[in-house]
Every structure is written in structure tokens, then in C-alpha cells.
Amino acid sequence: MLGARFQIVPTHVTPDVIVIGGGVAGFSAATALAEAGAQVLLLEARPGLGGRATAFTDPGTGERVDNGQHILMGCYYDTLKLLARIGASDRVRWQAGLALTMVDERGHESVLKLPPMASPLHLLGGVLAWDALSWFERMSILRVGAALTPRGPGTGVAVVPGGQNFSSASRESVREWLVRHGQAPRLCELFWEPLALAALNQSIDQAAASYFVTILAQMFGPDSTAAALVMPAVPLDELYAEPARAWLEARGHEVRVNAPVKVEVVADRVTGVRVRGEHLAAPWVISTVPWHGLGALFESPPQSLAMTIANATALGSLPIVTVNLWFDRPVMHESLIGLPGRAFQWVFDRRAIIGGASSHLSMISSGAEAIVAMSNDELIALALADVRAALPAARIASVRKGLAVREKRSTFSLAPDAPARPQAETGIAGFLLAGDWIDTGLPATIESAAVSGHRAAALVVQGLPAPSRTSPHHQ
Ligand SMILES: Cc1cc2nc3c(=O)[nH]c(=O)nc-3n(C[C@H](O)[C@H](O)[C@H](O)COP(=O)(O)OP(=O)(O)OC[C@H]3O[C@@H](n4cnc5c(N)ncnc54)[C@H](O)[C@@H]3O)c2cc1C
């Protein structure tokens, strides 16, 4: 149906759409457009695909190592749609419901397990049965129940008691919201803070409550599978980027790496892009570059984009630090364990997640501003101290190797006073924005990137003139 809007264009001549960036947003847009019958050219500046959700080969072990452990959730509907489209749904493993093992700062281990009840009763039931907390502390969860009611189907926007809807104008921080809802300090320490840090990658004192409430409304909304953890079962680039490239190429579309793009604009209309001196014409160009890369897309930034570029440049960036530790023996039974109150808040067992013989742990420090400047040796020592304090088996195991990975610009700031995030449409005809940082209402996640890519693709499809011929892809 949608394909009928596009004209027949021979491959490698003039694409209907050029997509800049080979990350989640880029492949979501490119594959949705290809599915709709458009001829697509995707251009990625780096030699490898995947953007901020990628993997590299560790020279020491030869293992494919992620740039940082990523977790998807049952409520990542657009991401799951992308995986289904490209035939990669079997590259993730679903955890039935949410079950989290947490080891607190004193070394006490407990399990928060959501019972098989309707949402959000499963959250309330899980916390009420959680023996890491006193009865009084558990009861405080009841005070957030009403806040988790979605305002409308599919909006993902929550209301809080008293009818105060959040908007991007709300200046309340996550901590202030938790305090306003009477959450016990220990429930915050053991549950809310690690959850918020994982979801927002920013301290609960800095991040805006509106984003957190949106996430909670999705996780604990009407869909009781929404809170399930969905773990990539392969290295990250094999999860979506390489399958999407193969899917596109098999359908006659083109994906180029080592292709840094400059966008070309004449009289506020996009004319195409320039890649290493070569002009590539297209009536539509979708940028999925991150916030800090938007200005550099233009030799001379157009006046109509000046405000968007200024806001993007002013948007703060937050780091994530991952330390990979290879032990001489298995040291944990679970796929992941929460370490609330520690520098590295989560530890993942890569053997349990993607298989392989080696005991490889991946330790994540979100919102890692305090440690990102440390040396590799310091980071490895800190991660090792955290895991040994929490897991007795790690104390007697020997470390074969440690590898620190810093992603200094993992996510953008969600502070209440952060500059406005842009819409997909710009003042330049034919030029659209996508990427996790576009105004999706979601924090910097794979799902935000997928939503933004699908949104840009839909705008291209809507913006095309009535069909004159039928697309080859839909015959
Ligand atoms: C360590 C880490 C852990 C994370 N954990 C999670 C998690 O558990 N769950 C979750 O949902 N999210 C997580 N995220 C966030 C998630 O990775 C991002 O939100 C998502 O990958 C962003 O995708 P994107 O396509 O919007 O942008 P990107 O992945 O940044 O893609 C943009 C692409 O554009 C390319 N590009 C830039 N400039 C040009 C140019 N001029 N020409 C051509 N190409 C260009 C870049 O090279 C890049 O490949 C994590 C991020 C990191 C770094």
C-alpha cells in the first residue's frame, strides 16, 4: 500500500531517501522506508555499524565485546518491531516477568520478583513481598500506584495523584518526585535509584521526573509483559545492525560505511549530501546523528536551523563506564545482579547472556561522571573491589583480564533546564531529524531511537506526492 507512493528508481542511481547514521534510528528509518517501497541509501561515517549500540573485537581474547551492556524491555515496542521486520526477533531472550537479585552495600542479597499479576499490581505485590525492606518501607510503594496510570492509550504519559500532568516544562527532579510520593529512603536506595540510573543514566537529583514517570507508566502500565527484561543474546552489532544491513542489501538498497556526510541545502530545500567530495542527490534526507554532531553536518549551517543547532550543541552529555572482567571460573548464577550504592551498579554474566566458555562479567557504571576520568587500571580495580564485596565467589577467583570501556557521550541530559529537544520536521524542506535525542518524550534509549526513526520514515511517506507508478518492492 505505502509503496505505491514511491516511483521506480533503479538501484544506485537516485535514492528516494538518504539516511545518515547506521545506528538504531538509522536502521529503523531505512528499513521502514524500504518496507514502504522507497529506495534507500544509508550512510555511516564510521567503519563499523551500530552507533552507540555496537561491539568490537577484543584483541586479547578475540571475543566480540559490546561497547556497553544494553538491556531492552518488553515495552520497547518500536525496537521489537524493527527486530521482527529484519528477522532478528530470535536474537533476544525474554525474561518472563521482572526478577532482580540485589546485593546491598552490607552484602545482603535479596530478590525482588514481580508475581504473575496484572500490572501495576505485580509491582506492588513484588515490593510488598520483598524481604530486603521493613513492612513500613514496603508499604510506601502503595503511594506511587496511582501515578502509574497512563493518561491515554499508547501515550506513555502518566498522571500523578492530584491530576498534575507532567510536561517538558516540569522542573521536578526524580528525587523530589519520590519524596513527594512518600517513598521510603531504603526503597529509593535499593530500587528506585538503581532503576532510574539504569533508565535515565543521570543522577536522580538532576534528571527530570517527567521522563522517569513516563518510563514507569510504560513499564508498569496495562501491558504486564512491558516490564520484562529483554536481553540481547548476541553481540550488539549482530543484534540489529548487521541483520538490517543484510535485509536492506537483499532488497536492492545500499548501506555504505566510511561515509562521513555533509548535507547540502539550497534555498531552504535539501538537495542531497556530499561524501568525500561526491555529490549524492536525493529529495529526502534523514539525519540520525547525535545531538553533538548536528552542527558539523553542514559546511555552513542554514539560518533556519540555527536555533535547533544551538540547542543541540548546548545539550549536555553523560558518560557510561563499563569494565569487563574475565575470571578463571564462574562467579555468579544469575544473568544480572544489582549492586545499589556502588560505583558499578549492575553486573552482568556474559556467559549466561550470550554463551561462550569464559567467565566474563560486564560491570556497568551509569551516570559515571565521578569516575570517567580515572585510568584504566583504577577503573578495573574499582570494579573488582565492587564485585568482590558483593559476590563471595569472586573473592577466591583469579582475574585473567580486565578491560575498561568509556562512552563519554552515551546519553544526553534530561535535566529540567536542558534545552528543548527538536521535532522531526525542520525548517528545511526534505530534511528530517531522527535519533534518540529527538523529542520522543523518552530518555536516551534504543526505544527512543527506534520511535524517532519510524516517525521520520512515516513523515517521508506522508509527504510524498500521489503515486505515478507502483514500487517494485510491492509488486
Ligand atoms: C554504554 C551504553 C549503554 C547503553 N545502555 C542502554 C540500555 O541498556 N538500554 C537502552 O535502551 N539504551 C542504552 N543506551 C543508549 C542507546 O545505545 C542509544 O540511545 C541508541 O543506540 C542511540 O541510537 P541512535 O541511532 O539515535 O544514535 P547513534 O547510535 O549515536 O547513531 C548515530 C550514527 O550516526 C553516525 N554519524 C554521526 N555523524 C555522521 C556523519 N556526519 N555522517 C554519517 N554518519 C554519521 C554515527 O557514527 C553513529 O553511528 C546505552 C548507550 C551506551 C553508550
The ligand as an ORCA input file, in Angstrom:
! r2SCAN-3c Opt
* xyz 0 1
  C      27.421      2.182     27.072
  C      25.978      2.419     26.696
  C      24.989      1.683     27.331
  C      23.643      1.887     26.980
  N      22.685      1.107     27.553
  C      21.418      1.167     27.088
  C      20.441      0.223     27.534
  O      20.708     -0.658     28.347
  N      19.181      0.326     27.014
  C      18.847      1.284     26.100
  O      17.700      1.304     25.640
  N      19.763      2.202     25.667
  C      21.030      2.158     26.127
  N      21.966      3.042     25.663
  C      21.552      4.128     24.754
  C      21.432      3.629     23.297
  O      22.622      2.989     22.904
  C      21.196      4.830     22.388
  O      20.066      5.539     22.844
  C      20.937      4.427     20.940
  O      21.877      3.478     20.491
  C      21.007      5.681     20.057
  O      20.800      5.319     18.713
  P      20.775      6.432     17.578
  O      20.600      5.724     16.296
  O      19.828      7.504     17.953
  O      22.214      7.153     17.627
  P      23.665      6.551     17.375
  O      23.729      5.136     17.812
  O      24.624      7.501     18.002
  O      23.821      6.561     15.796
  C      24.181      7.706     15.073
  C      25.156      7.299     13.985
  O      25.425      8.423     13.148
  C      26.780      8.342     12.746
  N      27.194      9.665     12.275
  C      27.451     10.767     13.025
  N      27.801     11.793     12.215
  C      27.760     11.324     10.945
  C      28.007     11.901      9.665
  N      28.361     13.175      9.525
  N      27.883     11.114      8.561
  C      27.495      9.811      8.665
  N      27.247      9.220      9.855
  C      27.373      9.972     10.969
  C      27.487      7.873     13.998
  O      28.765      7.340     13.685
  C      26.501      6.832     14.520
  O      26.788      5.535     14.035
  C      23.310      2.892     26.016
  C      24.312      3.646     25.410
  C      25.625      3.408     25.722
  C      26.703      4.201     25.016
*
